[in-house]
Amino acid sequence: MTARFVGETMDGIARLLTGPDTQRVVIDRTGVTGRFDGALSFTPAPLPGFPPLPGSDSGTSIFTAVQEQFGLRLQADRAPVSVLTIESVRKPIE
């Protein structure tokens, strides 16, 4: 898989990296400013309950891809993040 971006900030790239492949919220702590164009090639992680994609056992993880292709490292840490909690849902009344 190749994730492409054009005119993206580091904060935006961090949001793009947040998802099932990292299984975490990614926060930009690089201090790098500006806008960037690029592409990140990696093998997606299998979704829970689904079999791995063909060839995914020999591919590059998103963690390795970020380090090798961008020269950045994804590091696990604890930080406050915003969370949206939906307590109930109802159908609209006509």
Secondary structure as the mmCIF struct_conf table of DSSP 4:
data_model
#
loop_
_struct_conf.conf_type_id
_struct_conf.id
_struct_conf.beg_label_comp_id
_struct_conf.beg_label_asym_id
_struct_conf.beg_label_seq_id
_struct_conf.end_label_comp_id
_struct_conf.end_label_asym_id
_struct_conf.end_label_seq_id
STRN STRN1 THR A 2 GLU A 8
HELX_RH_AL_P HELX_RH_AL_P1 MET A 10 LEU A 17
STRN STRN2 GLY A 19 GLY A 19
TURN_TY1_P TURN_TY1_P1 PRO A 20 GLN A 23
STRN STRN3 ARG A 24 ARG A 24
BEND BEND1 THR A 30 THR A 30
BEND BEND2 GLY A 34 GLY A 34
STRN STRN4 PHE A 36 SER A 41
HELX_LH_PP_P HELX_LH_PP_P1 THR A 43 LEU A 47
TURN_TY1_P TURN_TY1_P2 PRO A 48 GLY A 49
BEND BEND3 PHE A 50 PHE A 50
HELX_LH_PP_P HELX_LH_PP_P2 PRO A 51 LEU A 53
TURN_TY1_P TURN_TY1_P3 PRO A 54 GLY A 55
HELX_RH_3T_P HELX_RH_3T_P1 SER A 56 SER A 58
BEND BEND4 GLY A 59 GLY A 59
HELX_RH_AL_P HELX_RH_AL_P2 ILE A 62 ALA A 65
HELX_RH_PI_P HELX_RH_PI_P1 VAL A 66 PHE A 70
BEND BEND5 GLY A 71 GLY A 71
HELX_LH_PP_P HELX_LH_PP_P3 LYS A 91 ILE A 93
#
